[in-house]
C-alpha cells in the first residue's frame, strides 16, 4: 500500500524515506515536462516532482531536459524557425539542433511537446503535439493547485541545467531562478524545495542569494563537472574524486545532499557510499529508476526487447536496501508500489 505523507508532514522531513520524486513528472506515461505528466505524478502519489530549467533569449526559465529541443518538441516542423537550426558546443558536447536561448518565450510558446524516446514509450508518444512547453512559474502553480486539492505538501526538486554555459553567453540562470522562486513564494522556505545541479557553483550562488532550499549536488558515474572544467581544464576534480572520504568531507560543508547515478548504488560498495554520506550529514538521492530493460542493470533485464519491463522490482529493492533518502522515478505508481510497500 502506498504511504501518503500526512497533511502536517513535509516531504523534507527525514522520516519520509525514500522520497518518491516524479522525474520530469510521470514520463513513463506522458511526454516529459508536460502539464499532464506532472498531474499524473501528483495523482500517483509522488512526494515531489523534478523540473529541469533552461533559459530563453529573453530571460524566461522554461522546463526542458536540455536547451536543445529538437527531440522533445515539434520545432523542426515549424518552417518559420528553420534558420534557427545550428551547431553549438554545450558542456564540451557538440550538438546540432534548435536551442532555447535562440528563442523568445513567445516563440517557444507556439511549440508543442513530444515524447523523447518514442521507440521505447509508444504509449506516451500517442500524446505528442498536444501540450505546450511550461515555464517554471507554470509548474509552481500546478504544484500549488495539486497540494491544495490533495491536502498534502508536494515538493519541487528543481534542477538547474548548464549553468556555466548559460552564464558564459550572458544568461546566468541563478538570478532568474531566484526571481521566479521569490515571485511565486517559494524562496523563503514556505514550501518543500530542493535545488540540484551537476555544478556546485550555481548551488553556492543561489544559497548566497538567500534562497532557502535543500541543496543537492548531482554526480555522474564518470567525468568532471562543467563548472570545474571551465575553471581548471584537465586538472578539474572528477565526480569520482568528490565521492572519496576526503571529497565527501568537503561536500558536507558546501551542500546538503548528493544525488548519484544508480549504478553507483548497485555496486557492492553502494551501501557503504550511502553510509559514508549519512555519517557526514548528507542526504542521498539516486537517478533514475526506470522499469524498461533498456535502463536496467544487465542482471535484471529479461526477455522481450529494450522496451519490455525487466525485473525492475529486484533492482529497485537492492537500491532501497542501501538506506538512501530519495529516488527519481519515471513511473511514480510503480515507484510507490516498490519503495513504499
C-alpha positions as CSV (number, residue, x, y, z in Angstrom):
1,X,0.0,0.0,0.0
2,X,1.3,3.5,-0.9
3,X,2.3,5.5,2.1
4,X,1.0,9.0,1.7
5,X,2.5,11.9,3.6
6,X,0.3,13.2,6.4
7,X,-1.0,16.7,5.8
8,X,1.1,18.1,8.7
9,X,4.3,16.4,7.5
10,X,6.6,18.0,4.8
11,X,8.4,15.9,2.3
12,X,11.6,17.5,3.6
13,X,11.1,15.6,6.9
14,X,13.8,12.9,7.1
15,X,11.2,10.4,8.3
16,X,9.7,10.4,4.8
17,X,12.1,8.0,3.2
18,X,12.8,7.3,0.4
19,X,11.3,10.5,-1.1
20,X,9.5,9.5,-4.2
21,X,10.3,12.0,-6.9
22,X,8.4,12.1,-10.2
23,X,11.3,12.6,-12.6
24,X,10.0,15.2,-15.1
25,X,6.6,14.3,-13.9
26,X,5.4,10.8,-15.0
27,X,7.2,10.4,-18.3
28,X,6.7,6.7,-18.5
29,X,3.1,7.6,-19.5
30,X,3.1,11.2,-20.9
31,X,5.7,13.3,-22.7
32,X,8.2,14.6,-20.1
33,X,7.7,18.0,-18.5
34,X,4.2,18.5,-19.8
35,X,1.3,19.5,-17.5
36,X,-0.4,16.1,-18.0
37,X,2.9,14.4,-17.0
38,X,3.1,16.4,-13.8
39,X,-0.6,16.0,-13.0
40,X,-0.3,12.2,-13.4
41,X,2.7,12.2,-11.0
42,X,0.6,14.1,-8.4
43,X,-2.3,11.6,-8.8
44,X,0.1,8.7,-8.5
45,X,1.3,9.9,-5.1
46,X,4.7,11.4,-5.9
47,X,6.1,13.3,-2.9
48,X,7.8,15.8,-5.2
49,X,8.4,16.4,-8.9
50,X,11.5,17.3,-10.8
51,X,11.6,20.1,-13.4
52,X,14.7,20.9,-15.4
53,X,15.1,24.6,-16.2
54,X,16.9,26.2,-19.2
55,X,16.9,29.8,-20.4
56,X,15.3,31.7,-23.3
57,X,16.6,34.6,-25.2
58,X,14.5,37.0,-23.1
59,X,15.4,35.5,-19.7
60,X,12.4,33.2,-19.1
61,X,13.0,29.9,-17.4
62,X,11.4,27.1,-19.3
63,X,11.1,23.5,-18.4
64,X,13.0,21.2,-20.8
65,X,15.6,18.5,-20.1
66,X,18.0,20.2,-22.4
67,X,18.4,23.5,-24.1
68,X,18.5,21.6,-27.4
69,X,14.8,20.9,-28.1
70,X,14.6,19.1,-31.5
71,X,13.9,15.7,-29.7
72,X,11.2,16.9,-27.3
73,X,9.2,19.4,-29.4
74,X,7.8,19.9,-32.9
75,X,10.2,22.8,-33.6
76,X,11.6,21.0,-36.8
77,X,8.1,21.2,-38.2
78,X,7.9,25.0,-38.0
79,X,9.3,26.5,-41.2
80,X,9.5,29.9,-39.6
81,X,12.2,28.6,-37.3
82,X,14.2,26.6,-39.9
83,X,17.0,29.2,-39.9
84,X,17.5,28.8,-36.1
85,X,19.0,25.3,-36.6
86,X,22.6,25.5,-35.7
87,X,25.5,23.7,-34.1
88,X,26.9,24.5,-30.7
89,X,29.2,23.1,-28.1
90,X,27.4,22.7,-24.7
91,X,29.5,21.5,-21.7
92,X,32.0,20.0,-24.1
93,X,29.5,18.2,-26.3
94,X,28.9,19.2,-29.9
95,X,25.2,19.4,-30.6
96,X,23.1,20.3,-33.7
97,X,19.6,21.4,-33.5
98,X,17.4,24.2,-32.0
99,X,18.3,25.8,-28.7
100,X,16.1,27.6,-26.2
101,X,18.4,30.6,-25.8
102,X,17.8,31.4,-29.5
103,X,14.1,31.8,-29.0
104,X,11.9,34.2,-27.0
105,X,9.3,32.8,-24.7
106,X,6.5,34.0,-27.1
107,X,8.1,31.9,-29.9
108,X,8.6,28.8,-27.7
109,X,5.0,29.0,-26.6
110,X,4.0,28.2,-30.2
111,X,5.7,24.8,-30.0
112,X,4.2,21.5,-28.8
113,X,5.9,18.8,-26.8
114,X,6.8,15.3,-27.9
115,X,8.0,12.0,-26.4
116,X,11.8,11.9,-26.3
117,X,12.1,8.1,-26.7
118,X,9.1,7.0,-28.7
119,X,10.5,3.7,-29.7
120,X,10.6,2.7,-26.0
121,X,7.4,4.5,-25.0
122,X,4.9,4.5,-27.8
123,X,2.0,5.0,-25.4
124,X,3.5,8.3,-24.3
125,X,4.1,9.3,-27.9
126,X,0.4,9.0,-28.6
127,X,0.1,12.3,-26.7
128,X,2.6,14.1,-28.9
129,X,1.9,17.6,-30.2
130,X,-1.0,18.2,-27.7
131,X,0.6,20.3,-25.0
132,X,2.8,23.4,-24.9
133,X,6.1,24.0,-23.1
134,X,5.8,25.0,-19.5
135,X,7.6,27.8,-17.7
136,X,9.0,27.3,-14.2
137,X,6.2,29.6,-12.9
138,X,3.6,27.4,-14.6
139,X,4.9,24.3,-12.8
140,X,5.0,26.0,-9.4
141,X,1.4,27.0,-9.9
142,X,0.5,23.4,-10.8
143,X,2.2,22.1,-7.7
144,X,0.3,24.6,-5.5
145,X,-3.0,23.6,-7.0
146,X,-2.3,19.9,-6.6
147,X,-1.2,20.4,-3.0
148,X,-4.4,22.2,-2.1
149,X,-6.6,19.6,-3.9
150,X,-4.9,16.7,-2.2
151,X,-4.4,18.2,1.2
152,X,-0.7,17.4,1.3
153,X,2.6,19.2,0.7
154,X,4.0,18.3,-2.7
155,X,7.6,19.3,-3.2
156,X,9.8,20.5,-6.1
157,X,13.2,19.2,-6.9
158,X,14.5,21.9,-9.2
159,X,17.4,21.1,-11.5
160,X,19.4,24.0,-13.0
161,X,20.9,22.8,-16.3
162,X,24.1,24.0,-18.0
163,X,24.6,26.9,-15.6
164,X,28.2,27.7,-16.6
165,X,27.3,27.5,-20.3
166,X,24.4,29.9,-19.9
167,X,26.4,32.3,-17.7
168,X,29.1,32.3,-20.4
169,X,26.6,33.6,-23.0
170,X,25.2,36.3,-20.7
171,X,22.2,34.4,-19.4
172,X,23.2,33.4,-15.9
173,X,20.3,31.2,-14.6
174,X,20.9,31.9,-10.9
175,X,19.2,35.4,-10.7
176,X,16.4,34.1,-12.9
177,X,15.8,31.1,-10.6
178,X,15.8,33.4,-7.6
179,X,13.4,35.8,-9.3
180,X,10.9,33.2,-10.2
181,X,11.0,31.4,-6.8
182,X,10.6,34.7,-4.9
183,X,7.7,35.9,-7.1
184,X,5.9,32.6,-6.6
185,X,6.5,32.4,-2.8
186,X,9.0,29.5,-3.0
187,X,12.3,31.2,-2.0
188,X,11.9,31.6,1.8
189,X,11.1,28.1,3.0
190,X,7.3,28.3,2.5
191,X,7.2,25.1,0.5
192,X,9.3,21.9,0.3
193,X,12.1,22.8,-2.2
194,X,15.3,21.1,-3.3
195,X,17.6,22.7,-5.8
196,X,20.1,20.4,-7.6
197,X,22.7,20.7,-10.3
198,X,25.7,18.9,-11.7
199,X,27.6,22.1,-11.0
200,X,28.3,23.3,-7.4
201,X,28.9,26.9,-8.5
202,X,25.3,27.7,-9.2
203,X,24.2,26.0,-6.0
204,X,26.6,28.2,-4.0
205,X,25.3,31.3,-5.8
206,X,21.7,30.5,-5.1
207,X,22.5,29.8,-1.4
208,X,24.4,33.1,-1.3
209,X,21.3,34.9,-2.7
210,X,19.3,33.7,0.3
211,X,17.2,31.1,-1.4
212,X,16.1,28.7,1.3
213,X,16.2,25.1,0.0
214,X,17.9,21.8,0.4
215,X,20.9,22.0,-2.0
216,X,21.8,18.7,-3.7
217,X,24.9,18.0,-5.8
218,X,24.3,15.7,-8.8
219,X,27.1,13.4,-9.6
220,X,27.7,11.3,-12.7
221,X,29.4,7.9,-12.5
222,X,32.3,9.3,-14.6
223,X,33.7,12.6,-15.8
224,X,34.1,16.1,-14.3
225,X,31.6,18.9,-13.7
226,X,31.4,21.6,-16.4
227,X,32.0,24.5,-14.0
228,X,35.3,23.0,-12.8
229,X,36.4,22.0,-16.3
230,X,35.7,25.6,-17.3
231,X,37.9,26.8,-14.4
232,X,40.6,24.2,-14.2
233,X,40.7,22.4,-17.5
234,X,42.2,18.9,-17.4
235,X,43.0,19.4,-13.8
236,X,39.4,19.6,-12.8
237,X,38.2,17.4,-10.0
238,X,36.2,14.4,-11.1
239,X,32.9,13.3,-9.8
240,X,34.7,10.2,-8.5
241,X,37.1,12.4,-6.5
242,X,34.1,14.0,-4.9
243,X,32.8,10.7,-3.6
244,X,36.0,9.7,-1.8
245,X,36.0,10.2,2.0
246,X,38.0,13.4,1.6
247,X,35.7,14.6,-1.1
248,X,32.6,13.9,0.9
249,X,34.1,15.8,3.8
250,X,34.3,18.9,1.5
251,X,30.8,18.3,0.1
252,X,29.4,18.2,3.6
253,X,30.5,21.8,4.2
254,X,29.0,23.0,0.9
255,X,25.8,21.1,0.1
256,X,23.0,19.3,1.9
257,X,22.9,16.2,-0.1
258,X,24.2,14.2,-3.2
259,X,22.3,12.6,-6.0
260,X,24.2,9.8,-7.8
261,X,23.9,7.6,-10.8
262,X,22.0,4.5,-9.6
263,X,24.9,2.3,-11.0
264,X,27.0,3.5,-8.1
265,X,24.4,2.2,-5.6
266,X,24.0,-1.1,-7.4
267,X,27.7,-1.9,-7.0
268,X,28.9,-3.8,-3.9
269,X,30.1,-0.6,-2.4
270,X,26.7,1.1,-2.8
271,X,25.6,0.7,0.8
272,X,29.0,1.9,2.1
273,X,28.7,5.1,0.0
274,X,25.3,5.8,1.5
275,X,26.6,5.2,5.0
276,X,29.6,7.4,4.5
277,X,27.4,10.2,3.2
278,X,25.0,9.8,6.1
279,X,27.8,9.9,8.6
280,X,28.6,13.4,7.3
281,X,25.0,14.6,7.4
282,X,24.5,14.3,3.6
283,X,21.2,13.1,2.2
284,X,21.5,10.6,-0.7
285,X,19.2,10.5,-3.8
286,X,19.6,8.4,-6.9
287,X,18.6,8.6,-10.5
288,X,16.8,7.2,-12.4
289,X,14.7,4.2,-11.6
290,X,13.0,3.0,-14.9
291,X,11.4,-0.4,-15.5
292,X,12.3,-0.9,-19.1
293,X,15.1,-3.4,-20.0
294,X,17.0,-0.6,-21.8
295,X,17.6,1.2,-18.5
296,X,18.1,-1.7,-16.1
297,X,21.3,-3.2,-14.9
298,X,22.1,-6.2,-17.0
299,X,21.5,-8.5,-14.1
300,X,17.8,-7.5,-14.0
301,X,17.0,-7.5,-17.7
302,X,14.5,-10.0,-19.1
303,X,13.3,-11.2,-22.5
304,X,11.0,-9.1,-24.7
305,X,13.4,-6.4,-26.0
306,X,14.5,-3.0,-24.9
307,X,11.0,-1.6,-24.2
308,X,9.8,-4.6,-22.2
309,X,9.8,-4.3,-18.4
310,X,12.5,-6.4,-16.8
311,X,12.8,-7.4,-13.1
312,X,12.8,-3.8,-12.0
313,X,11.4,-4.7,-8.6
314,X,14.5,-6.7,-7.8
315,X,16.8,-3.8,-9.0
316,X,14.8,-1.2,-7.0
317,X,14.7,-3.4,-3.9
318,X,18.5,-3.6,-4.0
319,X,18.6,0.2,-4.2
320,X,16.2,0.6,-1.4
321,X,18.3,-1.7,0.8
322,X,21.1,0.9,0.8
323,X,19.0,3.1,3.0
324,X,19.0,6.1,0.7
325,X,16.8,9.2,1.1
326,X,15.2,9.7,-2.3
327,X,14.6,8.1,-5.7
328,X,13.8,9.6,-9.1
329,X,11.2,7.5,-11.0
330,X,9.6,7.8,-14.4
331,X,6.6,5.7,-13.3
332,X,5.5,7.1,-9.9
333,X,2.9,4.4,-9.4
334,X,5.4,1.6,-9.8
335,X,7.8,3.5,-7.6
336,X,5.1,3.8,-4.9
337,X,4.4,0.0,-5.1
338,X,8.1,-0.9,-4.8
339,X,9.6,1.7,-2.4
340,X,6.5,2.2,-0.2
341,X,5.2,-1.3,0.2
